[in-house]
Amino acid sequence: MTSSTKPQMTDHQTVPHVFTQYNGEQLDLTFSNAEFERRLTRVRELLSTHNLDAFVLTSMHNIKYFSDFVPSPFGRTFAVVITPEGSTTVTPWVDGGMPWRTTYGDNIVYSDWEKKNFFRAIDRVLEQQSIKPSRLGIEFDGLKVEEYRSFQGWFENVELVDMAEPIMRQRLLKSDEEVYLIRQGARIADIGGRAIKNAIREGITEYELAFIGTEAIVPEIAKVYPSKELRETFCLVQSDINTDGAHNWPTTRQLQKGDLLSVNCFPMMSGHYTAMERTMTLGQPDQATLDLWKINVEAYQLGLELIKPGAIAQDIAAKINRFFEKQDLLKYAPIGYGHSFGVMSPYYGREAAMEFREDIETELQPGMVISMEPMLTIPNNMPGAGAYREHDILSITEDGVENFTEFEVGPEHNIIG
């Protein structure tokens, strides 16, 4: 599979529609072959238990999870087709041979020259394995309405079965290799946070600080995974009113004495989101800001104490909610108190079955990797206005919990200047 092959032509003999493009040499993957086989073996158990002929998975996170290839859609559809005997990524010609070079399993390419070529490629994969499907597993949440209608039209006599949640629940439990990757991401996030903290001063802008953090992070990722793409890593540094949203992007605002700051570092480790977030201030904060900051740190510490194997997500959320209620602050807590980690980014992926909310019944189990990140957002017309966030990454083990985040927390450490 290392030599180039010519595109296979259709009857027109002029325009290629579906073909293989084994261009160059395959690259080292993020995980071992044994790890990808472990994932494929587990998901194939779902083929059997749900009486499915194959999966056609179109979400970026599942394509990455099962093949190691991260799509760049630009309005095009990608897939990984998983059958009892094989797995194949389906990618547009515009990406050349790169998808094949970074795919565990096989790859097939389709051109833009006819709208139906994506489905022709899927048919080719199934035909090569003598599969005439009657039931296909797909992801309803990974398809736009028009894309779903196209699936229905093409697979006219095939039952399309939504398998997004069962597959997501499998992803909740991480292997040792996944845990290692996330641990490295947490370590590198601390490096970015340290670089930002050391550069905080009056007059510097939010975006300059964010650049400083990113420039500290990316070379560290390259050291750990030298053969992988370096993409999507970012930092957010927010000040004053710009702290009020967890994902507000940096601006050209210059920092001033007394500012409430939110420092957030997000190393993207081969498609895996990792994070560290800390509240800081530039100079001594006013009393209201200090009091609110300390309360949010208390909630964070309470959450760390509650996380253990066998704990239930909704019970942890309820106890933190009751803590904020006693402070008359629950109305300012906009999100749940943490989530699962894995294949995700700002643009794809979410293991929604493991979030700290009162409607989530998931039990914490060894192999899960989660965050604890309480957040308070105080409106701009009130004392202490702005948002307060502390964020750690924790691994649930057979023996208890390991906190991967080592960055110091709270006013004792993060009042700058």
Secondary structure, DSSP 8 states (H G I E B T S, - for coil): --S-----B-TTSSSB-EE----S-----SS-HHHHHHHHHHHHHHHHHTT-SEEEE-SHHHHHHHHS-----TT---EEEE-SS-EEEEEEGGGTTHHHHT-SSEEEEE-TTSTTHHHHHHHHHHHHTT---SEEEE-GGGS-HHHHHHHHHHTTTSEEEE-HHHHHHHHTS--HHHHHHHHHHHHHHHHHHHHHHHH--TT-BHHHHHHHHHHHHHHHHHHHSTTS---S-EEEEEEGGGGGSTT----S-B--TT-EEEEEEE-EETTEE--EEEEEEES---HHHHHHHHHHHHHHHHHHHH--TT-BHHHHHHHHHHHHHHTT-GGG--S-S-BB-SBB-SSS---TTSB-STT---B--TT-EEEE--EEEE-TTSTT-EEEE-BEEEEE-SSSEEE------SHHHHEE-
